[in-house]
Amino acid sequence: MAKPSDVFPSLDAYHLYDRLKTVYHAERFSVPRLPALVELCIQAGVELPEYPTLRRKYPIKAIGKRIIEENTALFEFNDEVDPFADIVAETSSDSDTQSEDNYSSADSELDFLDGEESEAGPHGHDVDIDTLHYNGSDFLDENIFIEDSVLSSIFDANREMSSLSSEEVAHVAQVTLDSWQSMREGVRRLMSKYSVRVCGYCPEVHIGPRGHKVKICGAFKHQWRAGQHGWQKATLEDLIPPKYVWHVQNLNAPLLHNQLRRYYGQAPAVVELCVQAGAMIPEEFKPMMRLDIVVPDVDEIYHAV
């Protein structure tokens, strides 16, 4: 019997405390691995206490592979000498209020530049978490976050799928398919902002601007590369690999024949499962499923046009 991982495969990736650093071969057992989608969401702003990460609010300089942190103020205040004293003295009495406002704004600006350690780690900084999260209504469709009363009643009662009516099964399938498509759209938008790398030889993925240095590639002729990966820019299908299956137009028809495979369409396993349960076929998968093809009988193969 198949498992959920067979329908929706999940790839693991190394968790990076600092996304600008890399993972070396000697650290392959000390760095935790978690699903790649979770790691992508963590780097995009999701906070998980068991997987801390560094949030920077200062600009950095990169000279080659060397990273220079600029986490200090542009200049420091001297308690005895006020750097704004000459400016205030030259202004007229009519602009005293405006000078005080400028002084307070400059003071607060320097306070913002002063680096302090945050809860993210010993080298982190205080970050406004609200600025790290996307607004859900702007990032995805609003109907995703609307609570479904039918699903809530099914899950609260802990009902089995075999006890549901055909309308309820179709509703669950439609919500599942919509959630899967929304997840793919969200991942596509995150990948346009945050770099994701994939090995050109094996399915290994890495969430970060550069790939890791762990020598675990076992693809063809990996001995020539000493097990190193060949990193390249990843696509959506690399991060969410669709497992394609044959599309069955009629569940009551006989089994699929190998001789008729040229007439059968294909679809991702999630889409095929939801469609067989009663969900509407998405427009982007209709050409792939070849719904306009009439499958002939086995004895009509050589007579079909």
C-alpha positions as CSV (number, residue, x, y, z in Angstrom):
1,M,0.0,0.0,0.0
2,A,1.2,3.4,-0.9
3,K,2.2,6.1,1.7
4,P,1.7,9.9,1.5
5,S,5.4,10.3,0.8
6,D,4.8,8.2,-2.4
7,V,2.2,10.7,-3.7
8,F,3.9,13.9,-2.4
9,P,7.7,13.3,-2.2
10,S,9.7,15.5,0.1
11,L,13.3,16.4,-0.3
12,D,15.6,17.2,2.7
13,A,18.1,20.0,2.9
14,Y,20.7,21.2,5.4
15,H,19.5,23.9,7.9
16,L,21.7,27.0,7.8
17,Y,22.1,29.1,10.9
18,D,23.7,31.7,8.6
19,R,22.5,31.5,5.0
20,L,25.7,33.2,3.8
21,K,27.9,30.4,5.2
22,T,28.3,27.0,3.7
23,V,28.3,23.4,5.1
24,Y,31.5,21.4,4.7
25,H,32.0,17.7,4.5
26,A,33.2,17.4,8.1
27,E,30.0,19.0,9.3
28,R,27.6,16.7,7.5
29,F,26.5,14.9,10.7
30,S,26.5,18.0,13.0
31,V,24.2,20.2,10.8
32,P,20.5,19.1,11.0
33,R,18.5,18.3,7.9
34,L,14.9,19.1,7.5
35,P,12.4,19.3,4.6
36,A,13.5,21.7,1.9
37,L,10.2,23.6,2.0
38,V,10.5,24.1,5.7
39,E,14.1,25.5,5.3
40,L,12.9,27.8,2.6
41,C,10.2,29.2,4.8
42,I,12.6,29.6,7.7
43,Q,14.9,31.7,5.7
44,A,12.0,33.7,4.4
45,G,11.0,34.7,8.0
46,V,9.2,31.8,9.7
47,E,10.4,31.4,13.3
48,L,10.9,27.9,14.7
49,P,12.5,27.7,18.1
50,E,14.2,24.4,17.4
51,Y,15.8,25.7,14.2
52,P,17.3,29.2,15.0
53,T,18.6,31.3,12.2
54,L,20.5,34.6,11.9
55,R,18.5,37.7,10.8
56,R,20.6,40.6,9.6
57,K,19.6,44.2,9.5
58,Y,23.0,45.6,8.5
59,P,24.4,45.7,5.0
60,I,27.4,43.4,4.4
61,K,30.3,43.4,1.9
62,A,31.4,40.3,0.0
63,I,34.9,40.2,-1.5
64,G,35.0,37.0,-3.3
65,K,33.8,34.4,-0.7
66,R,34.9,36.6,2.2
67,I,32.1,38.3,4.1
68,I,32.7,41.5,6.0
69,E,30.1,42.4,8.6
70,E,29.3,46.1,9.2
71,N,27.5,45.8,12.5
72,T,29.0,48.9,14.2
73,A,27.8,52.5,14.2
74,L,29.3,55.0,11.7
75,F,30.7,56.9,14.6
76,E,30.4,56.9,18.4
77,F,29.1,59.6,20.6
78,N,31.4,61.2,23.1
79,D,29.6,62.1,26.3
80,E,31.7,65.2,26.9
81,V,31.5,66.6,23.4
82,D,28.2,67.0,21.7
83,P,28.7,66.7,17.9
84,F,25.5,68.7,17.3
85,A,26.4,71.6,19.6
86,D,27.8,73.8,16.8
87,I,24.8,73.2,14.6
88,V,22.4,74.2,17.4
89,A,24.4,77.3,18.3
90,E,24.5,78.7,14.7
91,T,20.7,78.4,14.3
92,S,18.4,81.2,15.3
93,S,16.1,81.0,18.3
94,D,13.1,80.6,15.9
95,S,14.4,77.2,14.8
96,D,15.2,75.8,18.2
97,T,12.3,73.4,18.1
98,Q,13.3,72.2,14.6
99,S,16.9,71.7,15.8
100,E,15.8,69.6,18.7
101,D,13.7,67.5,16.4
102,N,16.7,67.0,14.1
103,Y,18.9,66.0,17.0
104,S,16.4,63.5,18.3
105,S,15.9,62.0,14.9
106,A,19.7,61.7,14.3
107,D,20.1,60.2,17.8
108,S,17.4,57.6,17.1
109,E,19.0,56.8,13.8
110,L,22.4,56.1,15.4
111,D,20.7,54.0,18.1
112,F,19.2,51.9,15.2
113,L,22.7,51.4,13.8
114,D,24.2,50.2,17.2
115,G,24.4,46.4,16.9
116,E,23.0,44.3,19.7
117,E,22.8,40.6,20.1
118,S,19.3,39.1,19.5
119,E,17.7,35.8,20.5
120,A,18.6,34.4,17.1
121,G,22.2,33.7,18.2
122,P,25.4,35.1,19.5
123,H,26.0,37.1,16.4
124,G,22.5,38.1,15.7
125,H,20.7,41.5,16.0
126,D,17.4,42.7,17.2
127,V,15.0,42.4,14.3
128,D,11.4,43.5,13.9
129,I,9.7,40.2,13.2
130,D,6.8,41.9,11.6
131,T,9.0,43.2,8.8
132,L,10.2,39.7,8.1
133,H,6.8,38.2,7.4
134,Y,4.7,38.6,4.3
135,N,1.2,39.8,4.5
136,G,-0.9,36.7,3.8
137,S,-3.6,38.6,1.9
138,D,-1.0,40.1,-0.4
139,F,1.1,37.1,-0.8
140,L,-1.5,34.5,-1.6
141,D,-5.2,34.4,-2.3
142,E,-7.5,35.3,0.5
143,N,-9.7,32.3,0.1
144,I,-6.9,30.1,1.4
145,F,-7.2,31.4,4.9
146,I,-10.9,31.1,5.1
147,E,-11.9,28.3,7.5
148,D,-13.8,25.6,5.8
149,S,-16.9,24.4,7.8
150,V,-17.2,21.1,6.0
151,L,-13.6,20.2,6.6
152,S,-13.7,21.3,10.2
153,S,-16.8,19.1,10.9
154,I,-15.1,16.1,9.2
155,F,-11.8,16.5,11.1
156,D,-13.4,17.3,14.5
157,A,-15.6,14.2,14.3
158,N,-12.5,12.1,13.2
159,R,-14.6,10.5,10.5
160,E,-13.1,8.0,8.1
161,M,-13.1,8.7,4.4
162,S,-15.1,5.5,3.8
163,S,-18.0,6.9,5.8
164,L,-18.2,10.2,3.8
165,S,-20.7,10.8,1.0
166,S,-19.5,11.4,-2.5
167,E,-20.2,15.1,-2.2
168,E,-18.0,15.3,0.9
169,V,-15.2,13.3,-0.7
170,A,-15.3,15.6,-3.7
171,H,-15.1,18.6,-1.5
172,V,-12.1,17.3,0.5
173,A,-10.4,16.5,-2.8
174,Q,-11.1,20.0,-4.2
175,V,-9.7,21.7,-1.1
176,T,-6.7,19.4,-1.1
177,L,-6.0,20.3,-4.8
178,D,-6.4,24.0,-4.2
179,S,-4.1,23.9,-1.2
180,W,-1.5,22.0,-3.3
181,Q,-1.6,24.6,-6.1
182,S,-1.5,27.5,-3.6
183,M,1.6,25.9,-2.0
184,R,3.3,25.7,-5.4
185,E,2.5,29.3,-6.2
186,G,3.9,30.4,-2.8
187,V,7.1,28.4,-3.3
188,R,7.5,29.9,-6.7
189,R,7.3,33.4,-5.3
190,L,9.7,32.6,-2.5
191,M,12.2,31.1,-5.0
192,S,12.2,34.4,-6.9
193,K,13.4,36.1,-3.7
194,Y,15.6,33.4,-2.0
195,S,18.2,31.4,-3.9
196,V,17.7,27.6,-4.2
197,R,20.4,25.3,-5.7
198,V,20.1,21.8,-7.1
199,C,22.7,19.3,-8.1
200,G,22.8,18.7,-11.8
201,Y,23.6,15.0,-11.3
202,C,21.4,14.0,-8.3
203,P,18.2,15.3,-6.7
204,E,20.1,17.0,-3.8
205,V,18.8,20.5,-3.1
206,H,20.3,23.3,-1.0
207,I,18.6,26.5,0.2
208,G,21.1,29.3,-0.1
209,P,23.1,31.4,-2.5
210,R,25.8,28.8,-2.8
211,G,25.7,25.0,-2.6
212,H,27.2,23.0,0.3
213,K,30.5,21.2,0.2
214,V,29.3,17.8,1.4
215,K,30.6,15.1,-0.8
216,I,27.6,12.8,-0.9
217,C,26.8,12.8,-4.6
218,G,26.5,9.2,-5.9
219,A,25.3,9.9,-9.4
220,F,27.0,8.7,-12.6
221,K,30.8,9.1,-12.6
222,H,30.8,10.7,-9.1
223,Q,34.3,9.3,-8.6
224,W,35.6,11.9,-11.1
225,R,34.2,14.7,-8.9
226,A,35.2,13.1,-5.6
227,G,31.5,13.0,-4.7
228,Q,31.0,16.7,-5.0
229,H,27.8,18.1,-6.4
230,G,27.4,20.2,-9.5
231,W,25.2,23.0,-8.3
232,Q,23.0,25.0,-10.6
233,K,19.9,27.2,-10.2
234,A,16.8,25.2,-9.1
235,T,13.4,25.3,-10.6
236,L,10.0,24.6,-9.0
237,E,10.0,21.0,-10.1
238,D,13.4,20.5,-8.5
239,L,12.1,21.6,-5.1
240,I,8.7,20.0,-5.4
241,P,9.3,17.0,-7.7
242,P,6.0,15.9,-9.2
243,K,5.6,12.2,-9.4
244,Y,3.8,11.6,-12.7
245,V,1.4,8.8,-13.1
246,W,-0.9,7.6,-15.9
247,H,-4.2,9.3,-16.1
248,V,-7.2,6.9,-15.9
249,Q,-10.2,8.4,-17.6
250,N,-12.6,5.7,-16.6
251,L,-12.2,3.9,-13.3
252,N,-14.6,1.1,-14.4
253,A,-12.7,0.4,-17.6
254,P,-10.3,-2.5,-17.9
255,L,-6.6,-2.0,-16.9
256,L,-4.3,0.1,-18.9
257,H,-2.5,-1.7,-21.7
258,N,1.1,-1.2,-22.5
259,Q,0.4,-1.2,-26.3
260,L,-1.9,1.9,-25.8
261,R,0.5,4.0,-23.7
262,R,0.9,6.5,-26.6
263,Y,-2.8,7.4,-26.1
264,Y,-2.7,7.8,-22.3
265,G,-2.1,11.1,-20.6
266,Q,-0.1,11.7,-17.4
267,A,-0.5,14.0,-14.4
268,P,1.1,14.5,-11.0
269,A,0.0,11.9,-8.5
270,V,-1.6,14.6,-6.3
271,V,-3.7,15.9,-9.2
272,E,-4.7,12.4,-10.4
273,L,-5.7,11.3,-6.9
274,C,-7.8,14.4,-6.3
275,V,-9.4,14.2,-9.8
276,Q,-10.4,10.6,-9.3
277,A,-12.0,11.7,-6.0
278,G,-14.1,14.3,-7.7
279,A,-12.0,17.5,-7.9
280,M,-12.1,19.7,-11.0
281,I,-9.2,19.3,-13.4
282,P,-6.8,22.3,-13.3
283,E,-6.4,24.1,-16.6
284,E,-2.6,23.8,-16.7
285,F,-2.8,20.0,-16.5
286,K,-5.5,19.4,-19.1
287,P,-3.2,19.2,-22.1
288,M,-0.9,16.9,-20.2
289,M,-3.7,14.5,-19.3
290,R,-4.8,14.3,-23.0
291,L,-8.5,14.5,-22.4
292,D,-9.3,15.1,-26.0
293,I,-7.8,11.7,-27.1
294,V,-10.1,8.8,-27.7
295,V,-8.3,5.7,-26.5
296,P,-8.9,2.8,-29.0
297,D,-9.1,-0.9,-28.3
298,V,-6.1,-3.1,-28.5
299,D,-7.3,-4.6,-31.8
300,E,-7.8,-1.1,-33.2
301,I,-4.2,0.1,-32.7
302,Y,-3.1,-0.2,-36.4
303,H,-6.4,1.2,-37.7
304,A,-6.4,4.4,-35.5
305,V,-5.3,7.7,-37.0
